[in-house]
Amino acid sequence: MWVESINVAKKWMEDRLKGDDGFSKYMDNKKSFIDEKKIWKCLKENRDPSPSKIRSIMDEVLQNKDCISLEDCAAILNVKNEDLWKEIFHTASIVKKQVYDNRIVTFAPLYCSNYCVNNCLYCAFRRENSVEIRRRLTLDEVKKEAEILAKMGHKRLITSYGEHPLSDVNYIANTLKAIYSVRVKGKRGGRGEIRRVNVNAAPMTVEELEILRDVGIGTFQVFQETYHMKTYSEVHPPDTIKGNYFWRLYCMHRALEAGVDDVGIGVLLGLFDWRFEVLALLSHALELEEKFGIGPHTVSFPRLRPAANTPFVQNSAYKVSDEDFMKFIATVRIAIPYTGMILTAREPEHIRRRVIHLGVTQTDFGSKIGIGSYRESYNEQEAEKQQFILGDTRELDEGVRWLAEMGYIVSFCTAGYRCGRTGIRIMKLLKTGKEKIFCKLNAILTYKEYLEDFASDETREIGTKILSREIEEVKKLVPERTFEKLMEYLSRIEDGERDIYF
Ligand code: SF4
């Protein structure tokens, strides 16, 4: 069955490309924007940076909120003095606050299919993993999963699919339509629904991405996993579709060409030297900015996690320690100040607590990563149905309360893409700090909705205090008319109206 699938997949790929390799037209002089020699040179030439140099890089970021150069980023990565790292962590948390305030966006993953023709060494869904139970949700099952998530209070999902003709773009588009059609009643009243669906899937052609654009995709996520070409070909066998490094590397170019404005890039930490990956992520951001005027909407940085029958994970030579994980997050925060940064429930609570202030803007709660696992609630030990094993399985309500206890407001806002604040427009708003105000107002409105409809008494109590604090803050920041409008919207929410936004 699997051999047949691989042949079907190869034919499927050839038919989709029709002679176009999907990347050459974007290359300058047939040269990729990941310049490995330059990355190593930058790391070598910026060894032992002086504290004054590092401080002046940080000052400039605080002023401009622009990406820094590869040389400056390499200098930060080469810092050895732990006290100077404390200053870098502090600056990263200020950058986060300046651009994204004290908001954290939450979401939940929805795994739709684990059929996959690829054979990535680190993944339980790889085609040669015979213990994995294969399944693709029907559209009715997708809807039922989304209903459960909407009943928890989630407004954003990220759907995930293996690469396979069974989960082609038409299937993906239909899952999005199924999810957007969901309407449920809140626990306390009001209405639950999923308002933004981000997609994590295999790279696609421009035409396929246009189909996803038209059904209202949120962010399109494809992680390069590792930008280091030799390592890439070791962990992604060359006889697979994913074995094609450049097809994957240029998929965000195709997404932006297709008008999918919000793109999410990422690496799987533990495959190669994390310092190299930071410089490669920055190169990717600079390339997208140069070619399209838009950097990545989000950067993801999962660390390798144990997975069923997947020994590679235990044997990796590049595991990232907790201390280096903190340095990775802080450096990316400073290097690409405007980008959203996603920390997932792969990480256990104590790590999430330790790193969240360094620049994280999005995280998930109540997550289950088996196919159909929200409805069927099989236990965490049934690893053969999952891609990897989660580190934090707290419910959304507990997560919202936990964040409130640390002073964060959870934003359930999904207004941005629905009123055109995406792509270049949102980049400008983020860099100038204007998006902060829209987001602050919308975070207040959606938090209020959550507290009204879904929160437990305990969460509602602490959440109400956070809400009052936010309202007081916003009063000082916006014109009187805007504040009056906010108060009017809040009272309309109390009266039962939903999905009001600025
Ligand atoms: S990482 Fe993705 S492409 Fe690779 S085997 Fe897993 S599901 Fe398939």
Residues whose N, C-alpha, C, O or C-beta is under 5 A from the ligand:
A	BS01	SF4	C116 N118 N119 C120 C123 F125 R126 Y161 G162 E163 K242
